[in-house]
């Protein structure tokens, strides 16, 4: 009895499997197995989770900057060789988002994502449940504030360092199922803490590692966000990682990380801390 052929696999099962193999395989391996797999790889259901490479060549640089040690270089080189195109970040993001036909629910964007690319994602992906941007720029805040009312299903957001007090109220207003927020290296004062506690008290996962905290603000979060099951405030400033008050208030959180946090970093002048410099000067965190 002749064995079953790869092309005989039930299409629905095949699409379900291919949706889990990752972007590189979907683009560069699966379509070349056989015609049936090629057709299946073009189904929008395969493109619901879009995890982009960490780095794609930015739109505004020359090839000379494209160094061998750049992450994901092999993927991008295979892609350009296969499709005979020199894809920029914006072009690649649009190309992939188009494959999803509006079905994308999870998107992790590459570093250096442009305003044009992010706005395209915002317009074309109304079903988003999770969005991660590789780095924070002012235009990202503007676009998120502009489009978040469309993302009724949004549950997870990773921003990088940013001004949270403007974004949090909009999340609370439009995203009823929101449970996961990541904003590392961010300044957390009383205004930010008050916003979190007031409108996102049902948060379950909160990542603020590397942040600059007012201790009173951290206390507010620990006292007000009672549903937290994961809180990462490791490698932060504004409190010590062995502070007994903080440890006691966080004792109910199953996954609590504060290792490496200190009250005041040695390299800062004790008489002056500019929070904007601390949050936005990336050289502090290289």
C-alpha positions in Angstrom: 0.0 0.0 0.0 1.5 3.3 -1.1 2.1 5.8 1.8 0.3 9.1 1.9 1.9 12.0 0.1 2.6 15.4 1.8 0.2 17.1 -0.5 -2.6 14.8 0.7 -2.7 16.3 4.2 -6.0 17.9 5.1 -5.8 21.6 4.2 -7.3 22.8 7.5 -4.9 20.7 9.5 -2.0 21.9 7.3 -2.9 25.6 7.7 -3.1 25.1 11.5 0.4 23.6 11.6 1.9 26.1 9.2 0.6 29.0 11.3 3.0 27.9 14.0 6.3 27.4 12.1 7.4 31.0 12.1 7.9 33.7 9.5 11.2 32.6 8.0 9.9 29.0 7.3 6.6 30.3 5.9 8.4 32.5 3.5 11.5 30.6 2.5 10.9 26.9 3.1 7.2 25.8 3.2 6.2 27.3 -0.3 8.8 25.2 -2.0 7.8 21.8 -0.7 4.9 21.3 -3.1 2.0 23.2 -4.8 -0.4 22.2 -2.0 1.9 23.6 0.7 2.5 26.8 -1.4 -1.2 27.4 -1.6 -1.7 26.7 2.1 1.1 29.1 3.0 -0.8 31.9 1.3 -3.9 31.4 3.5 -4.4 34.4 5.8 -4.9 32.0 8.8 -1.1 31.2 8.5 -0.3 34.9 9.2 -2.2 35.6 12.4 1.0 35.8 14.5 3.6 38.0 12.9 6.9 37.9 14.8 9.2 40.0 12.7 13.0 39.6 12.7 14.7 41.7 15.4 16.4 43.8 12.8 15.7 44.7 9.2 17.7 47.2 7.2 16.3 50.6 8.0 14.8 52.7 5.1 17.4 55.5 5.3 20.8 53.7 5.4 23.2 52.4 2.9 24.3 48.7 2.5 27.8 49.6 3.9 26.2 49.8 7.4 24.8 46.2 7.1 27.4 44.5 9.3 27.8 40.7 9.7 27.0 40.7 13.4 23.5 42.2 12.8 20.8 39.9 14.3 18.7 37.9 11.7 21.1 38.9 8.9 20.9 35.3 7.5 17.1 35.5 7.3 17.1 38.8 5.5 19.8 37.8 3.1 17.8 34.6 2.2 14.7 36.7 1.7 16.3 39.2 -0.6 18.0 36.4 -2.6 14.7 34.4 -2.9 12.5 37.3 -3.9 15.2 39.4 -5.7 14.2 42.5 -3.8 16.2 44.8 -1.4 13.5 45.1 1.2 13.5 48.0 3.7 11.7 47.9 7.0 8.6 49.6 5.8 8.3 47.5 2.6 8.8 44.3 4.5 6.2 45.1 7.2 3.7 46.0 4.5 4.5 42.9 2.5 3.9 40.6 5.6 0.8 42.5 6.9 -0.8 42.1 3.4 -0.4 38.3 3.7 -2.6 38.4 6.8 -5.6 40.1 5.0 -6.6 41.8 8.3 -6.4 38.5 10.3 -3.3 39.3 12.3 -3.8 39.1 16.1 -0.2 39.2 17.4 2.4 41.4 16.0 6.0 42.0 17.2 7.5 44.7 15.0 11.2 45.0 14.1 13.5 47.5 15.7 13.6 50.8 13.7 10.0 50.5 12.6 9.0 53.6 10.7 6.0 55.8 11.3 4.6 54.8 7.9 4.9 51.1 8.7 3.3 51.4 12.1 0.4 53.4 10.7 -0.1 50.8 8.1 -0.3 48.1 10.8 -2.7 50.2 12.7 -5.0 50.6 9.7 -4.8 47.1 8.4 -4.9 45.0 11.6 -8.2 45.7 13.5 -8.2 42.3 15.2 -5.0 42.9 17.2 -4.7 41.3 20.6 -1.0 41.8 21.2 1.4 44.5 19.8 5.1 44.9 20.6 7.2 47.7 19.2 11.0 47.3 19.2 11.8 50.8 20.4 9.9 53.9 21.5 9.6 57.1 19.5 7.3 60.0 19.9 5.4 59.0 16.7 4.7 55.6 18.2 2.8 57.3 21.0 0.9 59.5 18.6 -0.1 56.6 16.4 -1.2 54.4 19.3 -3.3 57.3 20.8 -4.8 57.8 17.3 -5.7 54.2 16.6 -6.1 52.4 19.9 -9.9 53.0 19.8 -9.9 50.5 16.8 -8.2 47.8 18.8 -11.1 46.7 21.0 -9.5 43.2 21.4 -6.1 44.4 22.5 -4.9 42.5 25.5 -1.1 43.0 25.4 1.1 45.9 24.6 4.9 46.3 24.8 6.1 49.9 24.2 9.7 50.3 25.5 10.4 53.5 27.5 7.7 56.1 27.2 5.4 58.5 28.9 2.7 56.1 30.2 0.4 58.6 31.8 -1.0 59.7 28.4 -1.4 56.1 27.0 -2.8 54.3 30.0 -6.2 56.2 30.1 -6.8 55.4 26.4 -6.1 51.7 27.0 -8.5 51.7 29.9 -11.2 53.4 27.8 -11.1 51.2 24.7 -9.5 47.9 25.6 -11.7 46.0 28.1 -9.7 42.8 28.0 -6.3 44.4 28.6 -4.1 42.3 31.0 -0.5 42.7 29.9 1.7 45.8 29.7 5.5 46.1 29.2 7.2 49.5 29.3 10.8 49.0 30.4 13.2 51.9 31.2 10.3 54.2 31.9 9.8 56.8 34.5 7.1 55.9 37.0 5.9 58.7 39.2 2.7 59.2 41.1 0.8 60.3 38.0 1.8 57.1 36.2 1.0 55.0 39.2 -2.3 56.7 39.7 -3.3 56.0 36.1 -2.4 52.3 36.4 -4.3 51.8 39.6 -7.3 53.8 38.4 -7.9 52.3 35.0 -5.8 49.2 34.7 -6.2 47.7 38.2 -7.1 44.3 36.6 -3.6 43.9 35.0 -2.1 40.5 35.4 1.3 41.0 33.8 3.4 44.2 34.3 7.0 44.6 33.1 8.7 47.9 34.1 12.3 46.6 34.5 15.0 49.2 34.3 12.6 51.9 35.3 13.1 55.1 37.3 10.6 54.9 40.2 9.4 57.2 42.9 9.1 54.7 45.7 5.7 56.1 46.7 4.5 55.4 43.1 5.7 51.8 43.4 3.9 51.4 46.7 0.7 52.7 45.0 1.0 50.1 42.2 1.6 47.2 44.7 -1.4 48.2 46.8 -3.7 49.0 43.9 -3.1 46.3 41.3 -4.2 43.3 43.3 -4.6 40.9 40.3 -0.9 40.9 39.3 0.6 37.4 38.8 3.8 38.8 37.3 5.7 42.0 38.1 9.2 42.7 36.8 10.9 45.8 38.3 14.4 44.4 38.3 17.5 46.6 37.6 15.5 49.7 38.4 16.2 52.9 40.3 14.3 54.5 43.2 14.3 51.6 45.7 16.6 48.8 46.9 15.9 45.2 46.0 15.9 44.2 49.7 13.5 47.0 50.8 11.3 45.2 53.4 8.3 47.3 52.7 8.4 46.5 48.9 9.0 42.8 49.5 6.1 42.6 51.9 3.7 44.4 49.6 4.8 42.2 46.7 4.6 38.9 48.7 1.2 38.0 47.1 2.6 38.1 43.5 3.6 34.7 42.3 6.3 35.9 39.9 8.0 39.0 41.3 11.4 40.2 40.2 13.3 43.1 41.7 16.9 41.9 41.6 19.5 44.5 41.0 17.4 47.5 41.8 19.0 50.3 43.8 17.9 53.5 45.4 20.2 55.8 43.5 22.6 54.7 40.7 26.3 55.6 41.4 26.7 57.5 38.1 24.0 60.0 38.9 24.6 63.3 40.7 22.7 63.1 43.9 21.7 66.7 43.7 20.1 66.5 40.2 18.1 63.9 38.3 16.5 64.9 35.0 13.8 62.3 34.4 13.5 63.1 30.7 17.2 62.4 30.2 16.9 59.2 32.2 14.0 57.9 30.2 14.9 58.9 26.7 18.7 59.0 26.4 19.3 55.4 25.2 23.0 55.6 26.0 22.1 55.0 29.6 20.9 51.5 28.8 23.3 50.4 26.1 
